[in-house]
Amino acid sequence: MMIIMKANATPQEVEAVIAQIKEMGLAVHLSQGVEATIIGAIGETHNIPTERFEGLDGVDIVQRITQPYKLASRQFHPEDSVIPMNGFAVGGNEIAVIAGPCSVESRSQIIETAIAVKEAGASALRGGVFKPRTSPYAFQGLGEEGLELLAEAREITGLPIVVEIMSQVQLDMMVKYVDVFQIGARNMQNFNLLRAIGETRTAVLLKRGLSATVEELLMSAEYVLAGGNQRVMLCERGIRTFETSTRNTTDINAIPVLKNLTHLPVILDPSHSTGHANYVAAIARAGIAAGADGLIIEVHPDPAKAVSDGKQSLKPEKFAEMVKQVGQIAQIMGRRLATTQGNVQPLKQGWA
């Protein structure tokens, strides 16, 4: 239920409404904008008549939110959410480009890649340190050592780091290093993990599950939002269909659909959605034209020797070409590429 206060409502009137909501055993979400104050009553409100709030002082309109996802809904939050990062923002007029290897393999590899993507125009660095692999015998990641290497790459380049978290037990360690938690497709409905991350204030990149509907993705986002973490970004990364010519099927439709249904920023992952480097740039261009707020791209200095996902990883020079193309499309759309603050710092001796 959404309670819109009058423009001249006093702080005391707002507090009275909040107290009434809490007395009913409901959670409260307060959104104070320039033009209006909106109070969300979150929980089972079907049996609560709107009249319980309509007669309170300072209340203008009481509306029921019809979608099963409440806090993620545009009905509750009409304006786009804008998530500040290091010198730029995701969800506004800027297009974020997150780039880096599937897995952090070594110090030289991640620092070389970080410098290359920074110089090409990336605004954030991605890198996996705990890898959810289909085979238990495949490379599983460097763990905390990988986080330390990513932190060093951030220090050198100024790029915030995006890292996948797989389990609640990793949370206390990772929160010390990570700027953005990536929740992978296989964990989109790991509700215990979603709840735990909802209690942090670290930004979240939530990937759509391989067979998940748009509504299921938004319901997963609702778990994080309900915990109090408002810094949620959604990621379309392709879904599983009967088509086998690509790794997954990129649901370009999902981008404008999500932009219509939710205020949360929408990121496209053309690397996983295609599974082949030859197709990444084309789908990246299409995603920005469709209204995506950013891209997450796998980049590796030597894809043929990558320990994971080399087939879909771009070489740095191909990534640089793609960024230029995406930037041109962004301009056509009245937007621009995001940039981080600061220049690449001099490398310490013996970094390789």
JODA-V32807 format. One record per run of one state. SS is the DSSP state (hx for helix, st for strand, lp for the rest). FROM is the first residue (numbers start at 0). TO is the last residue. Records with the same first field share a line. If there is no record, write none. Layout:
SS->FROM-TO ; FROM-TO
This chain:
lp->0-0 ; 5-9 ; 23-25 ; 32-35 ; 42-49 ; 54-57 ; 63-71 ; 73-81 ; 84-87 ; 90-92 ; 100-101 ; 103-105 ; 120-122 ; 126-126 ; 128-142 ; 157-158 ; 164-166 ; 174-178 ; 183-183 ; 187-189 ; 198-201 ; 207-212 ; 226-230 ; 236-237 ; 239-247 ; 249-251 ; 262-263 ; 268-268 ; 274-275 ; 289-292 ; 299-301 ; 305-308 ; 312-312 ; 314-314 ; 332-334 ; 337-351
st->1-4 ; 26-31 ; 36-41 ; 58-62 ; 72-72 ; 82-83 ; 88-89 ; 93-99 ; 102-102 ; 123-125 ; 127-127 ; 159-163 ; 179-182 ; 202-206 ; 231-235 ; 238-238 ; 248-248 ; 261-261 ; 264-267 ; 293-298 ; 313-313 ; 335-336
hx->10-22 ; 50-53 ; 106-119 ; 143-156 ; 167-173 ; 184-186 ; 190-197 ; 213-225 ; 252-260 ; 269-273 ; 276-288 ; 302-304 ; 309-311 ; 315-331
